[in-house]
Amino acid sequence: MTVDTEPFDEMRDPAGAVRSAYAGYAGWYDEQDQKWLQRKHQEAEGVFRRTGITFNVYGEDAAEERLIPFDMVPRIVSAAEWRKLSRGIEQRVRALNAFIHDLYHRQEIIRAGRVPERLFRDNEAWLSDMVGFTPPGGVYTHIVGIDLVRTGPNDFFVLEDNARTPSGVSYMLENRETMMAMFPELFTRVAVEAVSDYPMRLARSLAACAPDKTQGKPRVAVLTPGIYNSAYYEHAFLADQMGAELVESADLRVIGGRVAMRTTGGYEPIDVLYRRVDDEYLDPLSFNPDSMLGVPGIMDVYRSGGITIANAPGTGIADDKAIYSFMPDIVEFYTGEKPLLPNVETWRCADPESLKYVLDNLADLVVKEVHGSGGYGMLVGPAASRRELADFRRKLEARPDNYIAQPTLALSTCPVFGRKGLTPRHVDLRPYVLVSPDRVEITPGGLTRVALKKGSLVVNSSQGGGTKDTWVLKD
Amino acid sequence: MLGRTANGLFWMFRYLERAENTARLLDAGFRMALTRDIVSAEEEWRSVIHAAGQNQAYRAKHGTFTGIQVWNHILRDKDNQGSVLEMMRSVRTNARMVRNAISGELWTAVNESWMELDKALSRPVTQGTVGEVIALVRRAGTLAHGAMVGSMLRDSGYHFARAGTLVERADNTARILDMKYYLLLPSLSYVGTAMDTGQWDQILRSISGDRAYRWLNGGQSDPRGIVSFLVSDGRFPRSLAYSHTMLRDNLDALARIHGQDMESSALSGASAKMLAELTIEQIFDQGLHEFLTGFTRANAEIARAIADDYRFLR
């Protein structure tokens, strides 16, 4: 499939009629004065700036703070659609957890020949420290972001699993706050599921995974690399909303077999650490010795049951793009069911036949680095110049195992508010999932990312994408 | 609360207070210069630079003292770490760092003030805009304090923030008093005699005490009265006595919260007691300069003890 086909419009059917999920919104929109809406549109940016909802861009200026553009037209999902998605997401997340546990224990899926051993042997995200160890509550990936794309009325695909440190949930919450502040009357006309209890659920879910050594109420802290990290706003926001401490490396040390934070009254142990630093920086004694972001000795404490780390170290093994291509098999292996949410068709360039196909059809495909993220190191064939295609061809030939390729999907579009009213732009959707020992919770909504350039399929904020509020309708 | 967070709150409010006092000082210089040619009142601007403690940094860049040079140096020079712009940047950076320890109102007040100031100071400040910029800085302080008083939980974070304000304010008031004394007195034998009332008036203005003082003294100003007012009048919120009495109260509250006797609490208690019992005669007997030097040293010692008591740094 290529972008030649007319993309699915979330708001209107091909005849131009408003789809049922958008009926309430469209009715409201048609009654609004365009000039007033234009003013609101400008107001929204001011709200984000004043409240400092920013992300940092690494560049010449140590860390320039930027806004992710916000679009005020919501992306709307019907209750029935959401139920279907939720079932598929839950199935996938359970499989992900079972898969990670298996990889670090008996490796039955490999013995059964369903995934090749080299996938984890050659994987940088593999942590031998985790072999034979089970995290408290048996949970590996406490917070998951599943990226979905849509191509038709009933065609949702998983584009990516974010099982290590999915970000952006603060935007999901702030987008809703902003919408409710700007258009309160809209929410009395359309019944939308609330997302605001996410931080409370996150706190509860994390506390439910507290280690055995916890005494009294579990103490939860968010570990941030600091104020210059691109997602610092989100780290501070989540700590604030959960009533947890926001800690940095310099606040922590290992004392008496526990990880403790330096408070004004002395060192106090932490039970659950929601870390927003990558594995390799987590413990300079175990991993990168130069890291200033982690806690020396935390892995020993972890392995002796003194702290819960969320998400568990080594979880990244599951959200590698090479693993992604095996997800349908993985889901089936651990759940005994067919996957409810399909993958996007994927060619593994490590396989010579696939590589040949990819090289022959490069101009029609999206090629991604296996370990890349955030829209870096990827090629969007149809949008690439002849020179970019030639460059990528050389990269592929030099290191085929470093790449996967997918068809250029006609991502669905959702209207954005432009100078001349509503105009369609491509979107994706990242719902957020919380995993605790006894349940999987999916917040009704998620982060809708939108490509703000006409025709563009790249929605990443680092590449100029924006965000929208996502509504899941009540029945 | 984390030691780092307490440190961030303390310094956020120290920088805010320092920026605000610097703006007040500039305001005083500006009014002083109004009586002459506003731009070229060299002596007046020289004394502003002295009182701001920026003599060395200023002389390294400029050979003359003109209003435009002085206020641009103090307000927005990027090379000047003590410029109002850089101090307000520190206020905001600290506020971001301690964001989950301050209320949303306080954060928004600081962030909005920063955005306004950053914009206002992106271009050179002219004679036409200097008054406006000074007003912006003072309003930034007022907004932040107002937001804090109205919205922050009275837990340890609040007391660390107040302690930062009061330590800095005590230091600023003492330093301004000392600078003027040092600069303007022709000789020590003049202590307590009639002096240029206009210059003493500037001390009052730069500490925003001119109206209060006139109200209390029926418009009469004399140096002994002014010194007494700025040192020991517990009703004036920028006097040394007020600053250290309130500082003691906040530090006592912190010690109670932590359930321990603390050095910082003891030191501030002793200082508040000393100031309450001090007479103007005693100050002039030991010499105003000597007294103020002793005071700023004791003030710095309290700040050091706070950092030690509450584990600001590892």
HADDOCK unambig.tbl for C-alpha pairs under 7 A between the chains (distance, minus, plus):
assign (segid A and resid 50 and name CA) (segid B and resid 108 and name CA) 6.17 0.50 0.50
assign (segid A and resid 50 and name CA) (segid B and resid 111 and name CA) 6.25 0.50 0.50
assign (segid A and resid 50 and name CA) (segid B and resid 112 and name CA) 5.56 0.50 0.50
assign (segid A and resid 51 and name CA) (segid B and resid 108 and name CA) 5.54 0.50 0.50
assign (segid A and resid 227 and name CA) (segid B and resid 97 and name CA) 6.37 0.50 0.50
assign (segid A and resid 236 and name CA) (segid B and resid 99 and name CA) 6.46 0.50 0.50
assign (segid A and resid 236 and name CA) (segid B and resid 100 and name CA) 6.13 0.50 0.50
assign (segid A and resid 239 and name CA) (segid B and resid 100 and name CA) 6.68 0.50 0.50
assign (segid A and resid 240 and name CA) (segid B and resid 100 and name CA) 4.56 0.50 0.50
assign (segid A and resid 262 and name CA) (segid B and resid 2 and name CA) 5.75 0.50 0.50
assign (segid A and resid 262 and name CA) (segid B and resid 3 and name CA) 5.98 0.50 0.50
assign (segid A and resid 263 and name CA) (segid B and resid 1 and name CA) 5.23 0.50 0.50
assign (segid A and resid 263 and name CA) (segid B and resid 2 and name CA) 3.89 0.50 0.50
assign (segid A and resid 263 and name CA) (segid B and resid 3 and name CA) 4.80 0.50 0.50
assign (segid A and resid 264 and name CA) (segid B and resid 1 and name CA) 5.90 0.50 0.50
assign (segid A and resid 264 and name CA) (segid B and resid 2 and name CA) 5.76 0.50 0.50
assign (segid A and resid 264 and name CA) (segid B and resid 3 and name CA) 4.72 0.50 0.50
assign (segid A and resid 264 and name CA) (segid B and resid 310 and name CA) 4.32 0.50 0.50
assign (segid A and resid 264 and name CA) (segid B and resid 311 and name CA) 5.50 0.50 0.50
assign (segid A and resid 265 and name CA) (segid B and resid 258 and name CA) 6.18 0.50 0.50
assign (segid A and resid 265 and name CA) (segid B and resid 310 and name CA) 6.56 0.50 0.50
